């Protein structure tokens, strides 16, 4: 069992006491994103990959159980989430937070709706909210529509996602197709009127039979107000943005020491398995700067370990001078050709495992500062490196912090996050 421990500098370890907030995340980078926001807001947080076998040996305020459930069968995703819920309840969690991606990654079948339904039934609640809003990362919800930057979700590149293409920006429609509950909207006109108006609208929605309300939010100020309103909800479902407004409900304030990391050392490298538009731009920026980059052809992985050996042989002489990038990022048309030959699932798994083996090889060559791009890739890399404790550091970009584990500095970047210069800025920031 991999345990990721996130405790501010002035925190302390002891036998774990009752926790305040229990979180379930549907992937690794999303879990770290959420944990980072909670730590930045002053909470002592433990993140686990998978459900622990017993209590954790740490006294903390919140636990984030990270699952790899975003794209698996909806029934299995719900089952894993219920197992996580039971464990969190056993630790005394008084509120549950189901965390999904800020681009609401899902399909017509789920998994946001089925997991939410299962958690609501288990908690005996007839109402919850849903909002992926994270303004710091350019994700806002207005009139129920999800915007990424200045454009709608379906114009952001997410319409070309290989596993969860998002072609409809209307979150009420998207979620209604996945859930048995009636979905309504808590819109910005009400949010702008403040706490009392929001609570009154929630009461009205419940009387109308609404079980899940999509919530508008376009600023951090909105999220802070919403956080206080959501204090008594048994279940909150959201991206990581809402997390900034929850710690204050428990009397917790930001801690300036929570983001301190040991001094970095070692060589620098990036492995990228994401095909998102943001990561494509980051790869292009890195290459445009004249820095060394290796395009890994997924079809070459059919040759087994030889493809991995070729990558590491290429990287070894270059690492001493500059960061190197190994990427499988591809434009949508190229990705489609690869998937047609290998199959969507097989192509994804082959790349994930290849990147994990490459990451292990890079560490063996002396890399001590590693950037990993892509949620599925990040999960495979963290597991392959056997990281048992991960300390959260300062943000590089919203939702993406540097972390430290086993003497290595690592950042796990969601494919959709980060500015075009992220790969070079990451190393400048940690220095």
Secondary structure by P-SEA (a helix, b strand, c coil): cbbbbbbcccccccccccccbbbbbccaaaaaaaaaaaaaacccbbbbcccccccccccccbbbbccccccccaaaaaaaaaaaaaaaaaacccbbbbbbccccccccccaaaaaaaaaaaaacccccccccccccccbbbcccccccccccccccccccccccccccccaaaaaaaccccbbbbbcaaaaaacaaaaaaaaaaaaaacccccccccccaaaaaaaaaaaccccccccccccccccccccccccccccccccccccccbbbbccccaaaaaaaaaaaaaccbbbbbccccccccaaaaaaaaaaaccccccbbbbbbccccaaaaaaaaaaccaaaaaaaaaaaaaaaaaaaaaacccbbbbccaaaaaaaaaaacccbbbbcccccccbbbbbcccbbbbbbcccccccaaaaaaaaaac
